Every structure is written in structure tokens, then in C-alpha cells.
Amino acid sequence: MGFGRVGFLLYLTRTHGIVRRYFVVNGFDGALTMLGIVTGFYVADGGDLDVVISACLGAAVALAMSGLSSAYISERAERRKALAELEASMMADLSSSDHGSAARWVPLWIGAVNGLAPFMLSLLIISPLGLAQAGLTLPLSPLLMAMVTALGVIFLLGVFLGQIGRTFWLLSGVQTLIIAVVTIAIILLLGR
């Protein structure tokens, strides 16, 4: 199925906003989770990079599977309900129509976005760990570089939200960055 067809089905079901929300919400969850894990290892004086990467990958896969399955299951139920209501009001079987196609495909796309957002952002955040493991010299320790990357990703998610909400992008980015800094501060306080 091409992207044009996907766009049409999202338009037909008015789910563009839902896809954006799932991307941001689960992407933000993934980024904060990685930030928390990396900060926790930093507080614990590092650790073997293999262990840190394995812990982060395990969390990223779990976030992806949770996001994919929960969004798919809930959206499938919602799309089926909407289709059944439309069929009842039109007194017709719409399973072969665009509405029927949307009821089948939109939950898959929403689930994919909800699962891939935290996974891809998590991989980006832990990429400094992989680079250090591969022997690349980084300007900061691998854990600090991963933390800085997480802060950057979280800031950019805020900028994206600012553009969606038509608010000042810098303010929106700083707001999400404050959440990340508070998260780090709490972890540091608990780790002392």
C-alpha cells in the first residue's frame, strides 16, 4: 500500500492527529526511558558498555512491542466500532469499501508509528554507546554523550509540538527540556 493511499485512509478516518499524538507521546516515553536508564548507569559509575547497551535495547524493544500492540488493539476496536455504526446507519455492508479498508489498515499504521517512534528514538539516543563500543573517541564519556543526545531529542520533540500547536517553537522545546532536566535531577538525587 502506497503512502498516498495511507494518507487517504488517514484523512478518511480523520486520524492524522492521532498518528501525530502517538508519535510524540510514545517517542517522548522512549526518550525519557532511555534518558533514565543511561542516567541511572551514570549515577552507578558507568558499567560495562555491553550491559548498558543490552539494558537499553531491552527497554527499547519492550517499548516498541507495547506501543505497537496496545495501539493496534485499541485502534482496531475503535475502527471496527466506527465501521459497524456507519454500516448500521447506511444499512449496507462496507467491508469492501474505502471505509472497510480503513478499518483494517489504519490500526496497523497507527500501531507501527506508536511502536517505531520509541524504538527509533531510543536507538538514536544510545548510538553514542555503540560508537564508543566500536572504538570511536567521543568528546564526552559515552553515557554523558547519550544523555546529551537524549536531551537534544526531547528538545526537538518539543519544537515539533510547538509547530503543531502553532506556539513559539523555542518555548515548547524548552518546556520539554525542563521535564528531561527534572528527570535527571530526580535520578541524581535518588542515586546519591
TAKAFEN-V235219 format. One record per residue. RES is the residue in one letter. BURIAL is I if it has 24 or more other C-alpha atoms within 12 Angstrom, else O. Layout:
BEGIN
RES,BURIAL ; RES,BURIAL
END
This chain:
BEGIN
M,O ; G,O ; F,O ; G,O ; R,O ; V,I ; G,O ; F,O ; L,I ; L,I ; Y,O ; L,O ; T,I ; R,O ; T,I ; H,O ; G,O ; I,I ; V,I ; R,I ; R,I ; Y,I ; F,I ; V,I ; V,I ; N,I ; G,I ; F,I ; D,I ; G,I ; A,I ; L,I ; T,I ; M,I ; L,I ; G,I ; I,I ; V,I ; T,I ; G,I ; F,I ; Y,I ; V,I ; A,O ; D,O ; G,O ; G,O ; D,O ; L,I ; D,O ; V,O ; V,I ; I,I ; S,O ; A,I ; C,I ; L,I ; G,O ; A,I ; A,I ; V,I ; A,I ; L,I ; A,I ; M,I ; S,I ; G,I ; L,I ; S,I ; S,I ; A,I ; Y,I ; I,I ; S,O ; E,I ; R,I ; A,O ; E,O ; R,I ; R,I ; K,O ; A,O ; L,I ; A,O ; E,O ; L,O ; E,O ; A,O ; S,O ; M,O ; M,O ; A,O ; D,O ; L,O ; S,O ; S,O ; S,O ; D,O ; H,I ; G,I ; S,I ; A,I ; A,I ; R,I ; W,I ; V,I ; P,I ; L,I ; W,I ; I,I ; G,I ; A,I ; V,I ; N,I ; G,I ; L,I ; A,I ; P,I ; F,I ; M,I ; L,I ; S,I ; L,I ; L,I ; I,I ; I,I ; S,I ; P,I ; L,I ; G,I ; L,I ; A,I ; Q,O ; A,O ; G,O ; L,O ; T,O ; L,O ; P,O ; L,O ; S,O ; P,I ; L,I ; L,I ; M,I ; A,I ; M,I ; V,I ; T,I ; A,I ; L,I ; G,I ; V,I ; I,I ; F,I ; L,I ; L,I ; G,I ; V,I ; F,I ; L,I ; G,O ; Q,O ; I,O ; G,O ; R,O ; T,O ; F,O ; W,O ; L,O ; L,O ; S,I ; G,I ; V,I ; Q,I ; T,I ; L,I ; I,O ; I,I ; A,I ; V,I ; V,O ; T,I ; I,I ; A,O ; I,O ; I,I ; L,O ; L,O ; L,O ; G,O ; R,O
END
